[in-house]
Amino acid sequence: MTNEERKHKKAVKKIKTAVRNAVSKGVSKKVIEDTVGQAIIKATEKVATKKAAVKITPAKEAPAKKAVAKKASVKKAVAKEAPAEEAVAKPI
């Protein structure tokens, strides 16, 4: 079952429950048919506009500039000598 079929079944189920609730409340059949018809028309228009919008939007183009890897600055590692501390005898 595709995603579209699932959505369709879900929509039909919602409509059926709404109609059942309306009938139980005493709403006339003509009013129910009109509202269901309008809902279906709105849904089909919504789908059509979405499909048209998808066709219109162009795909993103690749950037014209190629990414150039930056060269890491080469620094010579200079070994620093630790300062030589002279051992000084401290008086106790």
Number of C-alpha atoms within 10 A of each C-alpha: 5 7 8 9 10 11 11 12 12 12 13 12 12 12 15 13 11 14 18 12 12 15 13 9 9 8 12 10 11 9 11 16 12 11 12 16 12 11 13 14 11 12 12 11 12 12 11 12 11 11 11 11 11 10 10 8 8 8 7 6 6 7 7 6 6 7 7 6 6 6 6 6 6 6 6 6 6 6 6 6 6 6 6 6 6 6 6 6 6 5 4 3
